[in-house]
Amino acid sequence: MKPDPRSPGSQELSTEARFPAIPLDKGHYESFYLKACHPEQPLGIWIRYTVHKRPGREPLGSVWFTLFDAAGQGPRASKTTLEAGGLSAGDGLYIRLGESRFEPGHVAGQAKTEQLDARWELSYSAEQEALFHLPSWMYGAPVPRTKLLTPCPYALFDGRVQVGDREVALERWPGMIGHNWGSQHAERWIWLYGASFEGADQSWLDAAIGRVRLGPLTLPWIANGTLHLDGTRYRLGGVERVRKTKVRESPTGCDFELPGAKATVSGRVESEPKNFVGWVYADPDGSEHNTLNCSISDMTLSVSRPGQAPRELRLRGGAAYELGMRETDHGIPIQPFPDG
């Protein structure tokens, strides 16, 4: 896969769906997703358009929605799944699931269930160029079995979301657009994201941290991420820094240290248990993970750069913390929607 040459603000495709090229006998999963938060309040949305394909079967498409509001009793969520043949890609868009569309600059759709009727019509501007988390050669290699990139690591969202009888208006909410795909999820993973840290315009941290299973062995935490601060991108993690990568996670919080060649970022992300949504994520082979996500978490960072004073960053109620795991005794309610 070639790096995308587009300039910031462009609405051209910075990635493309992989599922149309997957042979019938192969398994595959894929996700296009967005996260956006109110610039001043712990209020946010998380939306996914996904593909799940078991070997020998046609791919299925699902639309996932969550509204996070710290002032409420907990997240409001919904998920709908289309029958085989109800999804497509190409023609200038990332993915279409029935009437729900995810395309450059525009996301529209609905997830109507007995639990919740959610609908959205959003526009977004890509303020910065795409982020490729992995070295270029890894995108064509068999390992890792999960590939990811961030088409828009910093975007501003406008539009409206209808959540039952509540309407939420978005006006320049900071957030991101993400894309991942593969044949198997990591054995355990963490996703960290924060944007618009206090006193740091257009700053963001986007990091995926995983433990990969190879045969009977589960490898240590491997981080692949980037911090954007003061107009500069700092690569974090990588296979060569596994021994210096430190992670101590729990269902509702995580302490981390992510080393890089030109910066080291340490910090903590956390929120109250009531602010987390729990989902089942399935692999193409039928195995499952429990996945917990809070997109209105608090995040604090300490940034160390050679020759510069340490920089402290804080984001209240606007960061994402996601933990994927095999355990089911984490105490967070799981949404009543199967996967795959």
VMD Tcl script that draws the C-alpha trace (Angstrom):
set ca {
  {0.00 0.00 0.00}
  {1.36 3.37 -0.98}
  {1.25 6.32 1.46}
  {-1.41 8.83 0.59}
  {-0.03 12.11 -0.81}
  {-3.06 14.29 -0.14}
  {-2.75 17.65 1.54}
  {-4.53 18.56 4.81}
  {-8.14 19.57 4.30}
  {-8.57 17.46 1.16}
  {-11.63 15.24 1.00}
  {-10.04 12.67 -1.31}
  {-9.92 9.01 -0.27}
  {-6.95 8.38 2.01}
  {-7.66 4.65 2.28}
  {-10.03 2.12 0.77}
  {-12.10 -0.86 1.83}
  {-10.30 -4.21 1.65}
  {-13.26 -6.58 1.92}
  {-14.26 -6.58 -1.79}
  {-10.94 -8.25 -2.68}
  {-11.10 -11.02 -0.04}
  {-11.58 -14.53 -1.55}
  {-14.68 -16.45 -0.51}
  {-12.68 -19.07 1.39}
  {-10.88 -16.48 3.57}
  {-11.96 -14.80 6.78}
  {-11.89 -11.03 7.25}
  {-13.03 -8.19 9.47}
  {-12.93 -4.46 8.78}
  {-13.99 -1.24 10.42}
  {-14.35 2.41 9.46}
  {-15.07 4.47 12.56}
  {-15.23 7.96 13.97}
  {-14.91 9.52 17.38}
  {-15.84 13.12 18.17}
  {-16.32 15.04 21.41}
  {-17.79 18.34 22.45}
  {-14.91 20.82 22.81}
  {-15.92 21.82 26.35}
  {-18.17 19.11 27.80}
  {-17.81 15.34 28.48}
  {-20.20 14.55 25.63}
  {-19.17 12.46 22.66}
  {-20.10 10.04 19.90}
  {-18.49 6.86 18.56}
  {-19.75 5.34 15.29}
  {-18.50 2.25 13.43}
  {-19.33 0.77 10.04}
  {-18.00 -2.79 10.03}
  {-17.63 -5.89 7.89}
  {-17.45 -9.42 9.28}
  {-16.70 -12.36 7.01}
  {-16.33 -15.97 8.03}
  {-14.44 -18.34 5.70}
  {-16.72 -19.67 2.98}
  {-19.44 -17.08 3.64}
  {-20.45 -13.74 2.18}
  {-19.53 -10.68 4.27}
  {-22.04 -9.12 6.66}
  {-22.17 -5.40 7.45}
  {-23.06 -3.74 10.76}
  {-23.57 -0.16 11.94}
  {-22.66 0.62 15.56}
  {-23.53 3.78 17.50}
  {-22.78 5.09 20.98}
  {-23.57 8.43 22.62}
  {-21.46 9.13 25.71}
  {-22.68 11.72 28.20}
  {-21.11 12.01 31.65}
  {-24.23 13.85 32.85}
  {-26.38 10.81 32.07}
  {-26.71 7.37 33.63}
  {-24.54 5.73 31.00}
  {-23.88 5.40 27.27}
  {-26.79 4.98 24.87}
  {-26.00 2.43 22.20}
  {-27.44 0.59 19.23}
  {-26.24 -1.79 16.52}
  {-27.86 -3.09 13.35}
  {-26.63 -5.85 11.04}
  {-27.50 -6.21 7.35}
  {-27.90 -9.47 5.50}
  {-25.24 -10.55 3.01}
  {-25.29 -8.36 -0.09}
  {-26.29 -5.22 1.79}
  {-22.88 -3.58 1.74}
  {-20.61 -2.09 -0.90}
  {-17.57 0.14 -1.36}
  {-15.89 2.22 -4.05}
  {-17.29 4.98 -6.25}
  {-15.65 7.64 -4.10}
  {-16.85 6.40 -0.70}
  {-15.29 4.27 2.00}
  {-18.25 1.98 2.66}
  {-22.02 1.80 2.28}
  {-24.29 -0.35 4.44}
  {-27.83 -0.11 3.13}
  {-28.73 3.57 3.36}
  {-25.83 4.33 5.73}
  {-22.82 5.94 4.05}
  {-19.27 6.65 5.21}
  {-17.33 8.80 2.76}
  {-14.72 11.56 2.71}
  {-16.18 14.63 4.37}
  {-19.56 13.05 5.12}
  {-21.05 10.33 7.35}
  {-24.78 9.60 7.40}
  {-26.74 6.66 8.72}
  {-28.93 5.06 11.30}
  {-28.95 2.22 13.81}
  {-32.55 1.54 14.76}
  {-33.27 -1.24 17.22}
  {-35.80 -1.91 19.98}
  {-33.21 -0.53 22.37}
  {-32.58 2.78 20.60}
  {-33.29 4.64 17.37}
  {-30.14 6.56 16.46}
  {-29.66 8.64 13.30}
  {-26.92 11.01 12.17}
  {-25.95 13.39 9.41}
  {-22.41 14.68 9.83}
  {-19.83 16.58 7.81}
  {-16.17 16.79 8.71}
  {-13.03 18.54 7.54}
  {-9.73 16.68 7.53}
  {-7.35 19.16 9.12}
  {-4.19 17.04 8.84}
  {-2.77 14.32 6.59}
  {-3.33 10.60 7.13}
  {-1.42 8.62 9.77}
  {0.03 5.21 8.91}
  {0.63 3.42 12.22}
  {2.75 0.61 10.79}
  {5.91 0.53 8.67}
  {4.92 0.33 5.00}
  {6.14 -3.26 4.54}
  {3.86 -4.54 7.30}
  {0.70 -3.66 5.36}
  {1.49 -6.47 2.92}
  {2.95 -8.92 5.45}
  {1.02 -11.79 7.10}
  {1.87 -10.45 10.58}
  {0.41 -8.53 12.29}
  {-2.96 -9.95 11.34}
  {-4.56 -6.60 12.16}
  {-3.68 -3.61 9.96}
  {-4.66 -0.06 10.81}
  {-4.31 3.52 9.70}
  {-5.99 6.80 10.54}
  {-7.26 8.61 7.42}
  {-7.98 11.72 9.50}
  {-6.09 11.90 12.81}
  {-7.51 15.36 13.51}
  {-10.88 16.36 12.08}
  {-13.61 18.85 12.96}
  {-17.21 17.62 12.86}
  {-20.46 19.46 12.27}
  {-24.00 18.17 11.97}
  {-26.74 16.54 14.00}
  {-27.31 13.28 15.83}
  {-30.80 12.09 16.79}
  {-30.74 9.72 19.78}
  {-34.28 8.65 20.55}
  {-36.13 11.88 21.32}
  {-32.90 13.82 21.96}
  {-31.13 15.85 19.29}
  {-27.45 16.67 19.67}
  {-25.91 19.39 17.50}
  {-22.22 19.19 16.60}
  {-20.34 22.40 15.88}
  {-16.61 21.99 15.25}
  {-16.26 19.01 17.53}
  {-12.67 17.69 17.40}
  {-12.20 14.02 16.59}
  {-10.85 11.50 14.11}
  {-11.62 8.98 11.36}
  {-10.06 5.52 11.67}
  {-9.77 2.35 9.60}
  {-8.61 -1.14 10.54}
  {-8.89 -4.58 8.97}
  {-7.46 -8.06 9.12}
  {-7.99 -11.76 9.59}
  {-7.81 -11.79 13.38}
  {-7.88 -9.30 16.25}
  {-4.91 -9.06 18.57}
  {-5.11 -11.30 21.61}
  {-5.39 -8.14 23.72}
  {-5.40 -4.52 22.64}
  {-5.67 -0.94 23.81}
  {-6.61 2.11 21.78}
  {-5.75 5.58 23.09}
  {-6.87 8.78 21.44}
  {-7.05 12.39 22.55}
  {-7.34 15.65 20.61}
  {-7.22 19.35 21.45}
  {-5.35 19.07 24.73}
  {-5.62 22.16 26.91}
  {-3.33 24.92 25.67}
  {-2.14 22.92 22.64}
  {-4.02 23.79 19.45}
  {-4.66 20.85 17.05}
  {-2.65 18.49 19.24}
  {-3.50 14.79 19.33}
  {-2.34 11.37 20.46}
  {-3.36 8.27 18.50}
  {-1.88 4.98 19.70}
  {-2.73 1.30 19.19}
  {-1.12 -1.09 21.66}
  {-1.47 -4.83 21.24}
  {-0.40 -8.23 22.47}
  {-0.23 -10.66 19.56}
  {-0.64 -14.38 19.91}
  {1.78 -16.58 17.94}
  {0.99 -20.25 18.48}
  {1.06 -20.91 22.24}
  {2.86 -17.63 22.98}
  {1.39 -14.18 23.65}
  {3.96 -11.49 22.89}
  {4.57 -8.45 25.14}
  {2.80 -5.15 24.50}
  {3.79 -3.56 21.19}
  {2.78 0.07 20.65}
  {2.36 1.90 17.36}
  {1.31 5.50 17.70}
  {2.02 9.16 17.15}
  {1.82 12.34 19.18}
  {1.23 15.56 17.25}
  {2.37 18.55 19.29}
  {3.46 22.08 18.33}
  {3.23 21.22 14.63}
  {5.50 18.16 14.86}
  {4.67 14.45 14.73}
  {6.53 12.17 17.14}
  {6.49 8.45 16.37}
  {5.99 6.26 19.42}
  {6.61 2.58 20.05}
  {7.51 0.01 17.43}
  {8.89 -3.51 17.68}
  {12.35 -2.19 18.49}
  {11.05 -0.49 21.67}
  {9.05 -3.35 23.18}
  {11.22 -3.59 26.27}
  {10.80 0.10 27.05}
  {7.04 0.12 26.45}
  {5.14 0.00 29.73}
  {1.42 -0.65 30.14}
  {-0.65 -1.27 33.25}
  {-4.29 -1.58 32.28}
  {-7.62 -2.19 33.99}
  {-11.18 -2.15 32.61}
  {-11.60 1.56 33.44}
  {-8.09 3.03 33.22}
  {-4.55 2.64 31.98}
  {-1.08 3.89 32.91}
  {1.36 3.86 30.00}
  {4.81 4.85 28.84}
  {5.37 4.96 25.08}
  {8.98 5.58 24.01}
  {10.02 7.07 20.68}
  {13.18 8.20 18.95}
  {12.52 11.91 19.53}
  {9.97 11.87 22.37}
  {8.68 9.67 25.16}
  {5.08 10.00 26.28}
  {3.87 8.73 29.63}
  {0.42 9.24 31.05}
  {-2.88 7.94 32.31}
  {-6.35 7.63 30.85}
  {-9.43 6.81 32.93}
  {-13.12 7.32 33.54}
  {-15.93 6.14 35.81}
  {-17.32 2.64 35.12}
  {-20.72 4.08 34.23}
  {-19.22 5.93 31.26}
  {-18.06 2.75 29.50}
  {-19.91 0.81 26.82}
  {-19.24 -2.91 26.41}
  {-19.43 -4.85 23.13}
  {-18.73 -8.32 21.78}
  {-16.14 -8.33 18.98}
  {-15.93 -11.57 17.00}
  {-13.07 -12.92 14.90}
  {-13.69 -14.64 11.56}
  {-12.95 -18.01 13.23}
  {-15.84 -17.49 15.67}
  {-13.81 -16.63 18.78}
  {-14.78 -13.50 20.71}
  {-13.42 -10.63 22.77}
  {-15.17 -8.35 25.20}
  {-14.38 -4.75 24.24}
  {-14.84 -1.79 26.56}
  {-14.81 1.78 25.27}
  {-15.15 5.18 26.89}
  {-14.81 8.08 24.46}
  {-15.20 10.75 27.16}
  {-12.27 9.70 29.34}
  {-9.82 11.99 31.12}
  {-6.23 11.84 29.84}
  {-3.02 13.32 31.20}
  {0.31 13.18 29.37}
  {3.89 14.00 30.21}
  {6.04 14.56 27.11}
  {9.83 14.29 27.33}
  {11.93 15.55 24.41}
  {15.73 15.85 24.32}
  {16.87 19.39 25.02}
  {13.40 20.61 26.02}
  {11.59 20.97 29.30}
  {8.94 18.31 29.98}
  {5.50 19.23 28.66}
  {2.37 18.37 30.62}
  {-0.90 17.95 28.70}
  {-4.41 17.45 29.99}
  {-7.74 16.57 28.39}
  {-10.88 16.38 30.50}
  {-13.79 14.30 29.27}
  {-12.63 14.06 25.66}
  {-10.23 11.12 25.30}
  {-10.88 7.57 24.09}
  {-9.81 4.49 26.03}
  {-10.63 1.09 24.55}
  {-9.62 -2.29 25.95}
  {-10.14 -5.55 24.08}
  {-9.77 -8.78 26.10}
  {-10.84 -12.38 26.54}
  {-12.08 -11.89 30.11}
  {-15.78 -11.45 30.81}
  {-15.60 -10.61 34.54}
  {-14.72 -6.92 34.08}
  {-17.98 -5.60 35.53}
  {-19.08 -3.48 32.53}
  {-22.47 -4.41 31.00}
  {-22.18 -5.86 27.48}
  {-24.60 -4.60 24.83}
  {-27.17 -7.25 23.75}
  {-25.95 -7.44 20.14}
  {-24.07 -10.43 18.69}
  {-21.20 -9.98 16.27}
  {-20.67 -12.04 13.13}
}
mol new
graphics top color blue
foreach p $ca { graphics top sphere $p radius 0.5 }
foreach p [lrange $ca 0 end-1] q [lrange $ca 1 end] { graphics top cylinder $p $q radius 0.2 }
display resetview
